[in-house]
Amino acid sequence: MSRFHSYINSATEIVKRYTGEEPLASFLKKYFSAEKKYGSKDRKQISHLCYCYFRMGKMGVDLPVEERILTGLFLCSGESNEVLQQLKPEWDRRVELPLTEKLSILNDPLLPAGIFPWKDELSTGIDHKEFVQSFFVQPDLFLRLRPGNGEAVVKKLEAAGIAFKSISDTCLALPNASKIDPVIEVNKEAVVQDYSSQRVGELFSLVRPGRSDKVWDCCAGSGGKSIMLYDLYPNIDLTVSDIRQSIIINLKKRFTEAGITKYKSRVADLTGSDSRLLTSDFRLILADVPCTGSGTWSRTPEQLYYFKKDKISEYAFLQKKIISNVLACLKPGGYLLYITCSVLKRKMKT
């Protein structure tokens, strides 16, 4: 029994220390690096409990942290769990029930609407109930197979006993906890990239940038979409930029692993005059603009927990400013590909 109480106590300490200023995954990595007493199983259990806490979103925020962790664990679990067996056996016996029935067991004020209370802000076609339920399911790990490497990656995964399913000719879905780094050469053979992000590649075919066409990934982040664009059209004249030097450093490392050497990079604040320092003859500008990230909250539930409604207007204003500035760099007849991972309808306003 004491081991399971220890897990809850450790998760409680972490949740109380965490302020949302960095990704939870990064915070947990630093925490466990400083606390050498935890074994690999301990780290896995404690991390899972922390994520269960944040997966509840805005629901039950007034509950004691320990109770909220256990409630989150109950809602996130689809089969018997040893922590629940010991600390909440009455919940463990019901853990296989559908989420809606488990929520009814908990009673008010723990209602689905409390998890994400801004139903009216969702884009048309997004079901609020399904959106809310997605927070309690850890999404798969998706790989995009790079040209000429698909067969080798599949053989390596099979040899390592790692389960996967084929989503398309170039996309594999793996259980989220799969350890792939020792098995395949990440970025060289396959890129870790959400399936929705991979589908942006379908839009590249509308432009089909040719040899020496200038392309600018203006909010490049870690560069996943640029690598995909390069794989499809390796002869483009590629420029990448982002607002932070640290992001560009990480992108360069990833490009090196991917074998991409022909590109230009720069740090640029596109809300100001930096955009005008670039040329004005890009045939394609790829603008994956800053947004709420709500489309990825099932992967990063801590962002839902700390989200405030006024951020919607802030991001809409920021997006408009960036797009207005980068449009001046688009050549006549060129294309702007505008992307967000937000499910909210109030994006950029024209």
N, C-alpha and C positions, 0 to 999 in steps of 0.2 A: 504493500500500500504506500509506503513512504516514497518509493521511486516515482510513483505517479503524482503524488503531491509535490514532489521536487520538480517535476516537469511543469506543472501548473505554476508553481512559485517562480521558476526561472522565466517562463513565458510572460508572467505578470510583470516581472522586473523589466524585461525588455520593452514591453508595450508602454510602460510608464516612462521609460527613458526616451523612446522614439518620438520625434517631433514632426516627422513627415518632410523634413528638409532634403532628404536624399532617398533614393529607392530603398524599400525595406530589405531587399536582397543584399544591397551593399552594406547597410547597417548591420545586418545579421552576420555577414562575413567578417566585419571588423570586430564585432562583439565576441564571436567565437575565437578569433585570432588572439584576442586579449585574455580570454578565459580558457586556459588550456585543460581544465578539468573535465570537459565534456568529450565523450567519445562520439564516433560517427553516428551511432544509433540515437544517442541523446540529442545531438544537433538536429537530426532529421525530425525527431518527435517535437522538440521545442519550436523549431521553425514552423512546422505544420500548425501547431497550436496558435502561434502568432498570426499566421495567415487566416486561420479560422476566425479569430477575433475581428480582423478587418473586413472579412467577407460579409459581415452583417451590415456593412454600410452605415446608414443613419439610424438603424433599428436598435432600440435598447441601449442608447448611449448613456443612460443614467444608471445602468446596472453596474454592480461591482465588477472590476476587471476579471476576477476569477470566474464569476458566474457567466460573464459574457463570453469568455473563452470556451467554457464547456457548452454553452448554448450554440456557439458557432460550430464547435466540433460535432455536435448532434446534427445540426442542419447540413453540414458538409459531408457527413459520413453516409455511405450507402450499404455498409456491412458492419458487423460487430467490431468494436474497437476496444482495445485493452484498457485504455484510459477510462472510457465510459463504463466498461464492465466493473471497474473498481470504484469509481467515484459517482457514477450516475447509472446504476444497473437498470432502473426503471426506463430510462431513455434508451439504453443499449438494446433492450428487448424490442423497441419500436423503431430502431434505426433504419430498417429497410422500407419503411413507409414512404410514400411520395412526399415531396417537400411541402405541399399544401396541407397535408394531414399533420405533418410534424409541426408546422406553424400553428395549426389550430390547437395542438396540445399545449403550446406555450401561452396561449391566450393573449388578450390585450395587455400592453400596447404593441406587442410584437407582431405587427401586421405587415404584409408584403409592401404596402405603400410606404411604410416607414423606412424601408431599405433605400429606395430611391424616390423621394417625395415630389419630384418635379416631372410628373407624367406629361404635362402639357408642353414641356420643352422637347420631347422626343420627336424625331423626324417622322413624317408620314410613312406608314408601313411597318414601323417597329412596334411590336406588341409589348406593352409595359410588363405584363406578367412574365413572358418569356425572357425579357431583358433582365428582370430582377432575378429570376431563377438561375440565369447564367453565372451570376456571381458566386454561386456555391459549388461550381464545378471547375476544377483545375483543367485548363485547356491543354490539348496535345502540344508536343514539340514538333514543329514542322521543319522539314529540310527541303531546300530547293537544290536539285541535282544540277551541277554545272555541266556544260557540254562535254561529252566524251567520258564522263565519270560515273554515269548512272549504274552500269553493270558492276563496276568495281565496288561502289558504295553498298549496293544490295548484297553482294557476296560477303563483304566485311561484316555487315550487320547480322547476317544469317550465321556466320561463323562464330560471332560473339554471343549468339543467343538473344539478341535484342529484337523484340517484337516490333513490327511496323505494318502499316497498310498503305497501299498506293492510292493517292488521291487523284493524280494525273500522271502523265508521262514524265514530268519533272518534279513532282512533289510527293514526299512521303510524310506520314504522320506517325509519331512515336509517342509512347507514354512519356509524360512530362519529366519524370525522374530518370530517364535514360541517360547513362553516362557514355557520351559519344566521343569525347575528346581522345581517349586512348585507342579508339577504334578506327576513326576516319580522320582525314586531314581537313579540319573545318576551315572554310573559306576557299581552300584550294579545290577540294573535291565536291563539297556541298556547303551551302550557306544556310544558317539558321535564320528562318524568315517566316513570319506568320502567313498563312494561306491567303488571307485577304490582301496582304501586301504583295504577295507573289502575283495575284491577279491583275495588278496594275500593269504587268507586262503585256496583257491583252490590249491595252490602250496604245502601247508603243507601236503596234502594227498599223495604227491609223496614221502615224507620222512617217514611219520607216525612214529614219535619218540615214542619209547615205555617206559615202566616203568624204571625210573632212568637214561634214556638217558640224557647226558649233552647237554644243548642247551644254546647258548649265543646270546642274542640280543645286539650287540656290539655298535650300535648307537641308543639307545632305545628311546631317546626323551621323550615324555610323557607316553610311554609304551603301546599305543593302540594295536600294533601288538602282544606284549607279552601277553596281556590280552586275545586276540583272540586265541593265541596259547595255552594258559593255559586252556581256555574253551574247546578246542578240545582234548587236551592231558594233563589232570591235574596231571599226575604222573611223568612228566619230572623233571629233576634237572636243574632249570632255573637260569641263571646268566644274569644280565642286567648291562650295563655301558653307560656312556656318558661323554663328555669332561668337562661339567660344573656341579659344586656342586648344583647349584640352580635347574637344570633340574632333578637331582636325587632326590632332596627333593620333588619336585612336583610329580615325579613318585611314590615315596613312599606313599604320601598322596592318590594318585589315587589307588594304589594297596590296601591300607587299606580299601578304600570305596568299592573296588571290592571283598574284602574278600580273597585276595591272601597274604599269610604269608610265604610260603615256597619258598624262592628265595635268591640269593646273589646279592649284588649290589656294585658298585665301580665307582669312578671317574677315567677315563682313557683317556689319549691323545694317540690315536692310530696312530698318525703320527710319534711317537717316540718309545721309548723302553717300554712304559707302557704295550703294548700288550704281551710282552714276560714274564710279571709277572704272567700271567694267565696260567692255565694248557693247555696241548696240546692234550686233548682227547675229544673235543666236537664233537658230531655226527652231529649237525646242528649249523651253525653260520648264524644268520640273520643279514644282513648288509644293513640297510636302510641309505645309505651313504649321506653325505651333497651334495647338488646339487643346481642348480639355482632356484628350486621350481616352474619352469615355468608351470608345470602341475596344479598348484593351483592358478595361477595369477588371475583367475576370482573371487576367494575368497579374495585374497590379492593384489589388483591392484597396491598398492603403491610400491610393489617390481618390477613390470614392469617399473614404472615411473623412479625408481632409478637404473635400471639395466644397466650395461655397458658390452659390448661385450667381453672385455678381461677377464671377470669373467668365461666365458666358459672354457678357457684353465686352469685357476686357479683351478676350481672345478675338471676338468678331472685329473689334476696332484694330487690333494688331494685324490681323490677316489682311484687312483692307489696305492698311498702310504699306505692308510688304508688297502685296500684289500691285498696288498703284506705282510703286517705285520700280519694280523689276520689269513691268510692261515696257518701260522706255528702252529696255535692252533687247527687245524682241524685234527681229527683222520683219519687214513687210511680208505678209503671207506666212509668217511663222506660227508656232503653236505654243500655247501655255497649258500645261497639264497641272491642274489644281487638285490637291489631295489633302484630306484630313482623315484622322482615325476617330472622329467624333460622331456620335449617333444623334447629336442634338441639331435641331433644325435652324437655330440661330447662329449660323456661321457668318462668313463674310457678307456684309451688306453692300449693295452697289448704289 
